[in-house]
Amino acid sequence: MKDISGEVDITLEELETIRLTDLEGKKQIEVAEEMNISQSTVSRHLEEAHNKIAKALVLGFAIRISNPSDFFHCDKCGHTWRFPEDRSKVRQCEYCDSTEFHAHIHGESHQQIINKMGK
């Protein structure tokens, strides 16, 4: 048998969508409202994430979360987003406009982030 190795990348948006729908059991419309995105975008994130996860399970690929340590996290709504090019201009959560957010910069390990999600 041919040696197959590789990995799939899951974005933070896909991960958050999976967490809210699959882990917390929320409906897509609820997730859309919470993430301040359209229901069709939630559906697209879910489909892409599920396809990547299926590929990883079936083919034995690693699952990698894109930039798991370089992102902002809103303490109010729980939204996560990637650093923009000029992160010094970020003043509020891009979804709920809260100023209660913090940056994860090579500080927390991927496992620490996953453990928080399991709470």
HUPEPE-V615054 format. One record per pair of residues at least 12 apart in sequence whose C-alpha atoms are under 8 Angstrom apart, sorted by the first residue. I is the first residue (numbers start at 0). J is the second residue. Records with the same first field share a line. If there is no record, write none. Layout:
I = J / J
This chain:
3 = 58 / 59
4 = 58 / 59 / 60
5 = 59 / 60 / 61
6 = 55 / 60 / 61 / 62 / 63
7 = 51 / 52 / 54 / 55 / 60 / 61 / 62 / 63
8 = 51 / 62 / 63 / 64 / 65
9 = 48 / 51 / 62 / 63 / 64 / 65
10 = 64 / 65
11 = 64 / 65 / 67 / 79 / 80 / 81
12 = 44 / 79 / 80
13 = 44 / 45 / 47 / 48
14 = 48 / 64
15 = 78 / 79
16 = 30 / 41 / 44 / 45
17 = 45 / 48
18 = 116
27 = 41 / 42
33 = 76
34 = 78 / 94
35 = 94 / 95
66 = 81
67 = 108 / 109 / 112
68 = 103 / 104 / 105 / 106 / 107 / 108 / 109
69 = 81 / 82 / 102 / 103 / 104 / 105
70 = 82 / 102 / 103 / 104
71 = 100 / 101 / 102 / 103
72 = 100 / 101 / 102 / 103
73 = 92 / 97 / 99 / 100 / 101
74 = 99 / 100 / 101
75 = 97 / 99 / 100
76 = 95
78 = 92 / 94
80 = 93
